[in-house]
Each structure stands twice: as structure tokens, then as C-alpha cells.
Amino acid sequence: MSVIDTLYRYTVGPVAGLFYNKDGTLPGLGREEVERIIREEMMAGNLFVRLAGISGCMAVIMGAYGAHALKSADDDLKKVFASGNKYHLLHSVALLAMPLTRRPALTGTLFSLGMLLFCGTCYYHALTGSTTLRRFTPFGGMLLIAGWMTIAI
């Protein structure tokens, strides 16, 4: 039995069983369509696992760079950098769980964009001292929150 057959039998099948047509297909969705959806979601999850590796590597590099580049910087800028780096590393690890979510493409995209906006603007502000991009930081935080919510629902 293939992975698709197992997923269909134990996840989609019992839940959708209440809505099957007489021939065993879902109204509007044939078995092939369900298999295609499952395959796409599984591939999206694997993509985010790879992205987690790259993002985690970048978080460690940025942490090391910040430790050396910000030695003489203002304490507030160091805190901003540390906050961005902490959330970057935490959400890089969270990307590893994307294949386990119901909607890996949606959740992974929300996490990735949230990290880019939140952590990226924190890094930019800490390294340059410029506040021009800081107005986008809360939007990144909201995307991260939305990503966590998609795991819960």
C-alpha cells in the first residue's frame, strides 16, 4: 500500500465517508483529485524543511555576525538585534514541522514571510540604525501569529 493510499484510507476516507457518493468518490472530488492535493501538500512540506535548514544556517550566521559587529553599538540596538535573531532561530526550527500541519504551504508561507518582515527589519534597524523599515515589523509579527494559528486550527 502506498503512502497516498494509507493517508487516504486513514485520514481523508473516514472523515469524508459521510459524504461519499455510491461509487466511493467524493462529490466534486475524485480519488485522483484527492491524491493530487495530498501530493502537493506533502511536497510543500518538504520544501519548507529545506528552507528551515537554510534559514537556521542564516540565523546562526547572523547571530555570530551580530555578536562581533555590534560590540560598540548602543544597548537598544543590541536588544533589537537579539530579539530578531531569537525569533529567526525559533521560527526556523518551527519550519521543520510544516509537513505535520494540515496546510503546510499556507503555514510555511506565513512563517517565512513573517520571519522576513519581522526579523529582517530588526536586523536592518540594528545594523544601520535607520528606522525607515521599522514600520513593517508589526506586520511580520502578525504573520508569525497567523502562522501559529494555522497550526492550531
Contact map, one row per residue, 1 for C-alpha under 8 A:
111011000000000000000000000000000000000000000000000000000000000000000000000000000000000000000000000000000000000000000000000000000000000000000000000000000
111111000000000000000000000000000000000000000000000000000000000000000000000000000000000000000000000000000000000000000000000000000000000000000000000000000
111111100000000000000000000000000000000000000000000000000000000000000000000000000000000000000000000000000000000000000000000000000000000000000000000000000
011111110000000000000000000000000010011000000000000000000000000000000000000000000000000000000000000000000000000000000000000000000000000000000000000000000
111111111000000000000000000000000000000000000000000000000000000000000000000000000000000000000000000000000000000000000000000000000000000000000000000000000
111111111100000000000000000000000000000000000000000000000000000000000000000000000000000000000000000000000000000000000000000000000000000000000000000000000
001111111111000000000000000000000000000000000000000000000000000000000000000000000000000000000000000000000000000000000000000000000000000000000000000000000
000111111111100000000000000000000110000000000000000000000000000000000000000000000000000000000000000000000000000000000000000000000000000000000000000000000
000011111111110000000000000000000000000000000000000000000000000000000000000000000000000000000000000000000000000000000000000000000000000000000000000000000
000001111111110000000000000000000000000000000000000000000000000000000000000000000000000000000000000000000000000000000000000000000000000000000000000000000
000000111111111000000000000000000000000000000000000000000000000000000000000000000000000000000000000000000000000000000000000000000000000000000000000000000
000000111111111100000000000000000000000000000000000000000000000000000000000000000000000000000000000000000000000000000000000000000000000000000000000000000
000000011111111110000000000000000000000000000000000000000000000000000000000000000000000000000000000000000000000000000000000000000000000000000000000000000
000000001111111111000000000000000000000000000000000000000000000000000000000000000000000000000000000000000000000000000000000000000000000000000000000000000
000000000011111111000000000000000000000000000000000000000000000000000000000000000000000000000000000000000000000000000000000000000000000000000000000000000
000000000001111111110000010000000000000000000000000000000000000000000000000000000000000000000000000000000000000000000000000000000000000000000000000000000
000000000000111111110000000000000000000000000000000000000000000000000000000000000000000000000000000000000000000000000000000000000000000000000000000000000
000000000000011111110000000000000000000000000000000000000000000000000000000000000000000000000000000000000000000000000000000000000000000000000000000000000
000000000000000111111000011000000000000000000000000000000000000000000000000000000000000000000000000000000000000000000000000000000000000000000000000000000
000000000000000111111111111000000000000000000000000000000000000000000000000000000000000000000000000000000000000000000000000000000000000000000000000000000
000000000000000000111111111000000000000000000000000000000000000000000000000000000000000000000000000000000000000000000000000000000000000000000000000000000
000000000000000000011111100000000000000000000000000000000000000000000000000000000000000000000000000000000000000000000000000000000000000000000000000000000
000000000000000000011111100000000000000000000000000000000000000000000000000000000000000000000000000000000000000000000000000000000000000000000000000000000
000000000000000000011111110000000000000000000000000000000000000000000000000000000000000000000000000000000000000000000000000000000000000000000000000000000
000000000000000000011111111011100000000000000000000000000000000000000000000000000000000000000000000000000000000000000000000000000000000000000000000000000
000000000000000100111001111111100000000000000000000000000000000000000000000000000000000000000000000000000000000000000000000000000000000000000000000000000
000000000000000000111000111111000000000000000000000000000000000000000000000000000000000000000000000000000000000000000000000000000000000000000000000000000
000000000000000000000000011111000000000000000000000000000000000000000000000000000000000000000000000000000000000000000000000000000000000000000000000000000
000000000000000000000000111111111100000000000000000000000000000000000000000000000000000000000000000000000000000000000000000000000000000000000000000000000
000000000000000000000000111111111100000000000000000000000000000000000000000000000000000000000000000000000000000000000000000000000000000000000000000000000
000000000000000000000000110011111110000000000000000000000000000000000000000000000000000000000000000000000000000000000000000000000000000000000000000000000
000000000000000000000000000011111111000000000000000000000000000000000000000000000000000000000000000000000000000000000000000000000000000000000000000000000
000000000000000000000000000011111111100000000000000000000000000000000000000000000000000000000000000000000000000000000000000000000000000000000000000000000
000000010000000000000000000011111111110000000000000000000000000000000000000000000000000000000000000000000000000000000000000000000000000000000000000000000
000100010000000000000000000000111111111000000000000000000000000000000000000000000000000000000000000000000000000000000000000000000000000000000000000000000
000000000000000000000000000000011111111100000000000000000000000000000000000000000000000000000000000000000000000000000000000000000000000000000000000000000
000000000000000000000000000000001111111110000000000000000000000000000000000000000000000000000000000000000000000000000000000000000000000000000000000000000
000100000000000000000000000000000111111111000000000000000000000000000000000000000000000000000000000000000000000000000000000000000000000000000000000000000
000100000000000000000000000000000011111111100000000000000000000000000000000000000000000000000000000000000000000000000000000000000000000000000000000000000
000000000000000000000000000000000001111111110000000000000000000000000000000000000000000000000000000000000000000000000000000000000000000000000000000000000
000000000000000000000000000000000000111111111000000000000000000000000000000000000000000000000000001000111000000000000000000000000000000000000000000000000
000000000000000000000000000000000000011111111100000000000000000000000000000000000000000000000000001000010000000000000000000000000000000000000000000000000
000000000000000000000000000000000000001111111110000000000000000000000000000000000000000000000000000000000000000000000000000000000000000000000000000000000
000000000000000000000000000000000000000111111111000000000000000000000000000000000000000000000000001000011000000000000000000000000000000000000000000000000
000000000000000000000000000000000000000011111111100000000000000000000000000000000000000000000000011100011001000000000000000000000000000000000000000000000
000000000000000000000000000000000000000001111111110000000000000000000000000000000000000000000000011000000000000000000000000000000000000000000000000000000
000000000000000000000000000000000000000000111111111000000000000000000000000000000000000000000000000000000000000000000000000000000000000000000000000000000
000000000000000000000000000000000000000000011111111100000000000000000000000000000000000000000011011000000001000000000000000000000000000000000000000000000
000000000000000000000000000000000000000000001111111110000000000000000000000000000000000000000011111000000000000000000000000000000000000000000000000000000
000000000000000000000000000000000000000000000111111111000000000000000000000000000000000000000000000000000000000000000000000000000000000000000000000000000
000000000000000000000000000000000000000000000011111111100000000000000000000000000000000000000010000000000000000000000000000000000000000000000000000000000
000000000000000000000000000000000000000000000001111111110000000000000000000000000000000000011111000000000000000000000000000000000000000000000000000000000
000000000000000000000000000000000000000000000000111111111000000000000000000000000000000000010000000000000000000000000000000000000000000000000000000000000
000000000000000000000000000000000000000000000000011111111100000000000000000000000000000000000000000000000000000000000000000000000000000000000000000000000
000000000000000000000000000000000000000000000000001111111110000000000000000000000000000110010000000000000000000000000000000000000000000000000000000000000
000000000000000000000000000000000000000000000000000111111111000000000000000000000000000110011000000000000000000000000000000000000000000000000000000000000
000000000000000000000000000000000000000000000000000011111111100000000000000000000000000000000000000000000000000000000000000000000000000000000000000000000
000000000000000000000000000000000000000000000000000001111111110000000000000000000000000000000000000000000000000000000000000000000000000000000000000000000
000000000000000000000000000000000000000000000000000000111111111000000000000000000000100110010000000000000000000000000000000000000000000000000000000000000
000000000000000000000000000000000000000000000000000000011111111100000000000000000000000010000000000000000000000000000000000000000000000000000000000000000
000000000000000000000000000000000000000000000000000000001111111110000000000000000000000000000000000000000000000000000000000000000000000000000000000000000
000000000000000000000000000000000000000000000000000000000111111111000000000000000000100000000000000000000000000000000000000000000000000000000000000000000
000000000000000000000000000000000000000000000000000000000011111111100000000000000100100000000000000000000000000000000000000000000000000000000000000000000
000000000000000000000000000000000000000000000000000000000001111111110000000000000000000000000000000000000000000000000000000000000000000000000000000000000
000000000000000000000000000000000000000000000000000000000000111111111000000000000000000000000000000000000000000000000000000000000000000000000000000000000
000000000000000000000000000000000000000000000000000000000000011111111100000000001000000000000000000000000000000000000000000000000000000000000000000000000
000000000000000000000000000000000000000000000000000000000000001111111110000000000000000000000000000000000000000000000000000000000000000000000000000000000
000000000000000000000000000000000000000000000000000000000000000111111110000000000000000000000000000000000000000000000000000000000000000000000000000000000
000000000000000000000000000000000000000000000000000000000000000011111111000000000000000000000000000000000000000000000000000000000000000000000000000000000
000000000000000000000000000000000000000000000000000000000000000001111111100001000000000000000000000000000000000000000000000000100000000000000000000000000
000000000000000000000000000000000000000000000000000000000000000000111111100000000000000000000000000000000000000000000000000000000000000000000000000000000
000000000000000000000000000000000000000000000000000000000000000000001111110000000000000000000000000000000000000000000000000000000000000000000000000000000
000000000000000000000000000000000000000000000000000000000000000000000111111011000000000000000000000000000000000000000000000000000000000000000000000000000
000000000000000000000000000000000000000000000000000000000000000000000001111111000000000000000000000000000000000000000000000000000000000000000000000000000
000000000000000000000000000000000000000000000000000000000000000000000000111111100000000000000000000000000000000000000000000000000000000000000000000000000
000000000000000000000000000000000000000000000000000000000000000000000000011111110000000000000000000000000000000000000000000000000000000000000000000000000
000000000000000000000000000000000000000000000000000000000000000000000000111111111000000000000000000000000000000000000000000011101000000000000000000000000
000000000000000000000000000000000000000000000000000000000000000000000100111111111100000000000000000000000000000000000000000001000000000000000000000000000
000000000000000000000000000000000000000000000000000000000000000000000000001111111110000000000000000000000000000000000000000000000000000000000000000000000
000000000000000000000000000000000000000000000000000000000000000000000000000111111111000000000000000000000000000000000000011011000000000000000000000000000
000000000000000000000000000000000000000000000000000000000000000001000000000011111111100000000000000000000000000000000000011011100000000000000000000000000
000000000000000000000000000000000000000000000000000000000000001000000000000001111111110000000000000000000000000000000000000000000000000000000000000000000
000000000000000000000000000000000000000000000000000000000000000000000000000000111111111000000000000000000000000000000010010000000000000000000000000000000
000000000000000000000000000000000000000000000000000000000000000000000000000000011111111100000000000000000000000000000111011000000000000000000000000000000
000000000000000000000000000000000000000000000000000000000010011000000000000000001111111110000000000000000000000000000010001000000000000000000000000000000
000000000000000000000000000000000000000000000000000000000000000000000000000000000111111111000000000000000000000000000000000000000000000000000000000000000
000000000000000000000000000000000000000000000000000000000000000000000000000000000011111111100000000000000000000000100010000000000000000000000000000000000
000000000000000000000000000000000000000000000000000000110010000000000000000000000001111111110000000000000000000000100010000000000000000000000000000000000
000000000000000000000000000000000000000000000000000000110011000000000000000000000000111111111000000000000000000000000000000000000000000000000000000000000
000000000000000000000000000000000000000000000000000000000000000000000000000000000000011111111100000000000000000000000000000000000000000000000000000000000
000000000000000000000000000000000000000000000000000000000000000000000000000000000000001111111110000000000000001000100000000000000000000000000000000000000
000000000000000000000000000000000000000000000000000110110010000000000000000000000000000111111111000000000000000000000000000000000000000000000000000000000
000000000000000000000000000000000000000000000000000100010000000000000000000000000000000011111111100000000000000000000000000000000000000000000000000000000
000000000000000000000000000000000000000000000000000100000000000000000000000000000000000001111111110000000000000000000000000000000000000000000000000000000
000000000000000000000000000000000000000000000001101100000000000000000000000000000000000000111111110000000001001000000000000000000000000000000000000000000
000000000000000000000000000000000000000000000001100100000000000000000000000000000000000000011111111000000000000000000000000000000000000000000000000000000
000000000000000000000000000000000000000000000000100000000000000000000000000000000000000000001111111110000000000000000000000000000000000000000000000000000
000000000000000000000000000000000000000000001101100000000000000000000000000000000000000000000111111110011011000000000000000000000000000000000000000000000
000000000000000000000000000000000000000011011101100000000000000000000000000000000000000000000001111110010000000000000000000000000000000000000000000000000
000000000000000000000000000000000000000000001000000000000000000000000000000000000000000000000000111111010000000000000000000000000000000000000000000000000
000000000000000000000000000000000000000000000000000000000000000000000000000000000000000000000000111111110010000000000000000000000000000000000000000000100
000000000000000000000000000000000000000000000000000000000000000000000000000000000000000000000000000111110000000000000000000000000000000000000000000000100
000000000000000000000000000000000000000010000000000000000000000000000000000000000000000000000000000011111110000000000000000000000000000000000000000001100
000000000000000000000000000000000000000011011000000000000000000000000000000000000000000000000000011111111111000000000000000000000000000000000000000000000
000000000000000000000000000000000000000010011000000000000000000000000000000000000000000000000000010000111111100000000000000000000000000000000000000000000
000000000000000000000000000000000000000000000000000000000000000000000000000000000000000000000000000000111111110000000000000000000000000000000000001001000
000000000000000000000000000000000000000000000000000000000000000000000000000000000000000000000000010010111111111000000000000000000000000000000000001101100
000000000000000000000000000000000000000000001001000000000000000000000000000000000000000000000010010000011111111100000000000000000000000000000000001000000
000000000000000000000000000000000000000000000000000000000000000000000000000000000000000000000000000000001111111110000000000000000000000000000000000000000
000000000000000000000000000000000000000000000000000000000000000000000000000000000000000000000000000000000111111111000000000000000000000000000011011000000
000000000000000000000000000000000000000000000000000000000000000000000000000000000000000000100010000000000011111111100000000000000000000000000011001000000
000000000000000000000000000000000000000000000000000000000000000000000000000000000000000000000000000000000001111111110000000000000000000000000000000000000
000000000000000000000000000000000000000000000000000000000000000000000000000000000000000000000000000000000000111111111000000000000000000000010010000000000
000000000000000000000000000000000000000000000000000000000000000000000000000000000000000000000000000000000000011111111110000000000000000000111111000000000
000000000000000000000000000000000000000000000000000000000000000000000000000000000000001100100000000000000000001111111111000000000000000000010001000000000
000000000000000000000000000000000000000000000000000000000000000000000000000000000000000000000000000000000000000111111111100000000000000000010000000000000
000000000000000000000000000000000000000000000000000000000000000000000000000000000000000000000000000000000000000011111111100000000000000110111000000000000
000000000000000000000000000000000000000000000000000000000000000000000000000000000001000000000000000000000000000001111111110000000000000111111000000000000
000000000000000000000000000000000000000000000000000000000000000000000000000000000011101100000000000000000000000001111111111000000000000010010000000000000
000000000000000000000000000000000000000000000000000000000000000000000000000000000001000000000000000000000000000000111111111100000000000000000000000000000
000000000000000000000000000000000000000000000000000000000000000000000000000000000000000000000000000000000000000000011111111110000000110110000000000000000
000000000000000000000000000000000000000000000000000000000000000000000000000000011011000000000000000000000000000000000111111111000000010010000000000000000
000000000000000000000000000000000000000000000000000000000000000000000000000000011001100000000000000000000000000000000011111111100000000000000000000000000
000000000000000000000000000000000000000000000000000000000000000000000000000000000000000000000000000000000000000000000001111111111100100000000000000000000
000000000000000000000000000000000000000000000000000000000000000000000000000010011000000000000000000000000000000000000000111111111110110000000000000000000
000000000000000000000000000000000000000000000000000000000000000000000000000011011000000000000000000000000000000000000000011111111100000000000000000000000
000000000000000000000000000000000000000000000000000000000000000000000100000010001000000000000000000000000000000000000000001111111000000000000000000000000
000000000000000000000000000000000000000000000000000000000000000000000000000000000000000000000000000000000000000000000000000111111100000000000000000000000
000000000000000000000000000000000000000000000000000000000000000000000000000010000000000000000000000000000000000000000000000111111110000000000000000000000
000000000000000000000000000000000000000000000000000000000000000000000000000000000000000000000000000000000000000000000000000111011111100000000000000000000
000000000000000000000000000000000000000000000000000000000000000000000000000000000000000000000000000000000000000000000000000010001111111000000000000000000
000000000000000000000000000000000000000000000000000000000000000000000000000000000000000000000000000000000000000000000000000000000111111000000000000000000
000000000000000000000000000000000000000000000000000000000000000000000000000000000000000000000000000000000000000000000000100110000111111110000000000000000
000000000000000000000000000000000000000000000000000000000000000000000000000000000000000000000000000000000000000000000000110010000011111110000000000000000
000000000000000000000000000000000000000000000000000000000000000000000000000000000000000000000000000000000000000000000000000000000011111111000000000000000
000000000000000000000000000000000000000000000000000000000000000000000000000000000000000000000000000000000000000000001100100000000000111111110000000000000
000000000000000000000000000000000000000000000000000000000000000000000000000000000000000000000000000000000000000000001110110000000000111111111000000000000
000000000000000000000000000000000000000000000000000000000000000000000000000000000000000000000000000000000000000000000100000000000000001111111100000000000
000000000000000000000000000000000000000000000000000000000000000000000000000000000000000000000000000000000000000001001100000000000000000111111110000000000
000000000000000000000000000000000000000000000000000000000000000000000000000000000000000000000000000000000000000011111110000000000000000111111111000000000
000000000000000000000000000000000000000000000000000000000000000000000000000000000000000000000000000000000000000001001100000000000000000011111111100000000
000000000000000000000000000000000000000000000000000000000000000000000000000000000000000000000000000000000000000001000000000000000000000001111111110000000
000000000000000000000000000000000000000000000000000000000000000000000000000000000000000000000000000000000000011011000000000000000000000000111111111000000
000000000000000000000000000000000000000000000000000000000000000000000000000000000000000000000000000000000000011001100000000000000000000000011111111100000
000000000000000000000000000000000000000000000000000000000000000000000000000000000000000000000000000000000000000000000000000000000000000000001111111110000
000000000000000000000000000000000000000000000000000000000000000000000000000000000000000000000000000000000000010000000000000000000000000000000111111111000
000000000000000000000000000000000000000000000000000000000000000000000000000000000000000000000000000000000111011000000000000000000000000000000011111111100
000000000000000000000000000000000000000000000000000000000000000000000000000000000000000000000000000000000010000000000000000000000000000000000001111111110
000000000000000000000000000000000000000000000000000000000000000000000000000000000000000000000000000000000000000000000000000000000000000000000000111111111
000000000000000000000000000000000000000000000000000000000000000000000000000000000000000000000000000000100110000000000000000000000000000000000000011111111
000000000000000000000000000000000000000000000000000000000000000000000000000000000000000000000000000011100010000000000000000000000000000000000000001111111
000000000000000000000000000000000000000000000000000000000000000000000000000000000000000000000000000000000000000000000000000000000000000000000000000111111
000000000000000000000000000000000000000000000000000000000000000000000000000000000000000000000000000000000000000000000000000000000000000000000000000011111
